[in-house]
Amino acid sequence: MQNKKNRFTQVYFKYITVLLLALMVVLGVILFAQTRGTNENTDESSTETQESIAPETSSSENEESVTEELPTTTEAPTEPSVPDKDQMEVTALMRMYYQAKVDDDLEQLNRLVDSDHDYNNDDITSNAQIVDRYDDFTLYIMPGADSDSFIVYVKYNIYFNGIDMGAPSLNHYYVIRGENGMLIYDRPLSAAQQASMIETENSETVRKLKEQVDRELEEACEASLDLKYFMAILNHTTVDESSQE
């Protein structure tokens, strides 16, 4: 009887041992799976955090790129204060003056310009041979030596015959208020008038304006080979030399 019990215990002890080993394996697998799942969640959380940060970095980089692509033309300089009524009269004078040049209107030119010599056919012919029109005007009107005089810078595009691209240009004039209205003053300037012209010419306002026109002309020449070659001819330079100026 004792032998049977020992035999029974030995047989079932083997089964119990196998069962315990199986349970340990199962528990090990479960623990491994849980640990792996926790790591994966941590990785996903880290990835999500990185993705949430990434768009901000990308946005910053895009803003820098956009800023660099911004056009190089600066804002037009602010001109000193001139009464609105005077600005309107000077603007009307300059519009009539340039229109008279396009129309070859000698009588109108001589009426608008106070000069010690009259416009003649030679002046008109030389201009009409190469100029098609003037367009895109912007006027900068600044005080002259007294309340009845003004220094005017006219920024515009000049379109030459046969060339589609306009050439940004800048001219300046001394304008006075005459008995019959505003006139372009084309006579020797007095000491006071000369002083006001020099002061304005050397001002920060005019310096920025000149730089702006130079940049725009360079860009226009790069966009149009016809204009680039024509400007080189006018300036008595080669194309390479003119591109470096």
Secondary structure as the mmCIF struct_conf table of DSSP 4:
data_model
#
loop_
_struct_conf.conf_type_id
_struct_conf.id
_struct_conf.beg_label_comp_id
_struct_conf.beg_label_asym_id
_struct_conf.beg_label_seq_id
_struct_conf.end_label_comp_id
_struct_conf.end_label_asym_id
_struct_conf.end_label_seq_id
HELX_RH_AL_P HELX_RH_AL_P1 GLN A 2 GLU A 69
BEND BEND1 LEU A 70 LEU A 70
HELX_LH_PP_P HELX_LH_PP_P1 THR A 73 SER A 81
HELX_RH_AL_P HELX_RH_AL_P2 ASP A 84 VAL A 102
TURN_TY1_P TURN_TY1_P1 ASP A 103 ASP A 104
HELX_RH_AL_P HELX_RH_AL_P3 LEU A 106 LEU A 112
STRN STRN1 VAL A 113 SER A 115
BEND BEND2 ASP A 116 HIS A 117
HELX_RH_AL_P HELX_RH_AL_P4 ASN A 121 ALA A 128
TURN_TY1_P TURN_TY1_P2 GLN A 129 ILE A 130
STRN STRN2 VAL A 131 PRO A 143
BEND BEND3 ALA A 145 ASP A 146
TURN_TY1_P TURN_TY1_P3 SER A 147 ASP A 148
STRN STRN3 SER A 149 PHE A 160
TURN_TY1_P TURN_TY1_P4 ASN A 161 GLY A 162
BEND BEND4 MET A 165 MET A 165
STRN STRN4 ALA A 167 GLY A 178
TURN_TY1_P TURN_TY1_P5 GLU A 179 ASN A 180
STRN STRN5 GLY A 181 ASP A 186
BEND BEND5 ARG A 187 ARG A 187
HELX_LH_PP_P HELX_LH_PP_P2 PRO A 188 SER A 190
HELX_RH_AL_P HELX_RH_AL_P5 ALA A 191 GLU A 201
TURN_TY1_P TURN_TY1_P6 ASN A 202 ASN A 202
BEND BEND6 SER A 203 SER A 203
HELX_RH_AL_P HELX_RH_AL_P6 GLU A 204 ALA A 223
HELX_RH_AL_P HELX_RH_AL_P7 LEU A 225 LEU A 234
TURN_TY1_P TURN_TY1_P7 ASN A 235 HIS A 236
HELX_RH_AL_P HELX_RH_AL_P8 VAL A 239 GLN A 244
#
